[in-house]
């Protein structure tokens, strides 16, 4: 599944029953396939929709190996039933991505009928689908081919793909309970949602597998966030001038303008990169050329922090934006607008220092036991 390809029963070596030693009973079953009319055009559309070259290559290999055919039905009874074959064998729909697409569009039309059906060729709605490498063939080759074959419909405009994310070196798996649940890590440990989002953005598996290492997460929170960032925010807030409205010094604006441009590029629909957005924020957090003990530099740095952190650390971003005298959430239109900083009226979101032991309540038993064994 890590390569994105489909399992082919004819490729099995020495097949045998999973239980018992009875001989296999072979059954001939007819399946339905769809021939991709224009494979080259499909691959080109994948490339322009945001799929990385490595994922497009997966689709190219699949189409070549399968002679441009996409499976539509599979033998069995589990799934959405299709008519039995001519031998009476039950079949189900195999390629379900297009069904999900049409269902999403139906639900959207129910909620906002003025926008019409999002998956029609005539629609002006922009659609995006996100999935992992193990669903690449199903959602790119299969769904796109089916939607293209439907006379009045179209596939998703953009795709957001990812590779596997590991936990302590082994794949996240809900079936094996080798997971960290989002609610648990922020409700049962001192870790904040902003800290978790910051680390996950840094580790986003966009071009290959990445890993959630407990010790590394603890170090990033303690050094980058609870240490350096919290300390710099304290200095900058203390340096703000609360007596009059302020705006960004024109001489300092280019520094922030470049970062804002990079952040916008990180969220282009045809090239989304959460890692790039994290890198923009990370570099702004450090900015050695800004002396945050000076009011003008402090105002600029905090305003940049609020805007650049909004997609990654929204709680901190909203707090800083309001301390600067703005209301609501950070907006690009208000970056250059004057505002009068407000004195502190509520507790500032802080990053609590962590230890591996403090994360134990959110970790699967296997990880906790592994840590205990190594410590012993």
C-alpha angles and dihedrals in degrees: 000000000000091000095054094235128129125254111251114205092206089061093063115119118218097346115206137168117278090221127035128354102265116136117263117260109223119212128186111225129180118226130192121236134186120218114223104234098205113018094175092055091048091053092047091052090050090055094050093045094066102267110142119241092254091059093045087053089055089056092046092053091047094051092048094048094046095042091243095304126135121201115240103175137030131196116260143061102260109101139021105342122240126187115286118257123253090275091056095251115149118245136189134197109272104186105061102161094092090051090056090049093053092044092052090050091049091052092046091051090051091054097040110019092171089073094054125210109337097208097056119107089236093055121113092200116115113227131196132185126198125201146144130261091260089067097044097108094042096050102031106033098024105037096038092049092050094045090048090052092054105090100224102027138082137197128247117302096221138020131207112199135185141181126229122299116214132208113216089339098311126096118268103254126180092190091057092038088238093141145106111224115220093228093050097052093052098036102038100037137044090254114116125220089243091055093049092048090048092054095042090051090053091050098041107151096226100136101020146340118316133183140231101219112185095213092049092049090051091050094049092050094046098043106029101031115019089035118033101016099044090047094050093047090054091053093047095047090049091053096053119116107231096180100081144013115278138195134190114284106248089226090059097042097088091064091059095037092062092051092048090052092051091050090053091051090051090061100045105135093231093050111025113175119176089181090059091049088051091050091053091052094043093053092048091051090060103038100153090189091068119079102204092193087073113082096228093048092044092053092049095045095047092047090051091047092052095050099039093044095049097093093043108029104021098167093056092041094054092048094051093045091055093044086057090058101262127120130229122358127340113280127191090223090062099047094097095034118110118250137173113234115237126222116247112282100164137032113281118238107253134187110243116218112252140208129193088249091056089059094052095098091064099041126094115254092249092060094045092048091047090053092047092050094050091047090052 
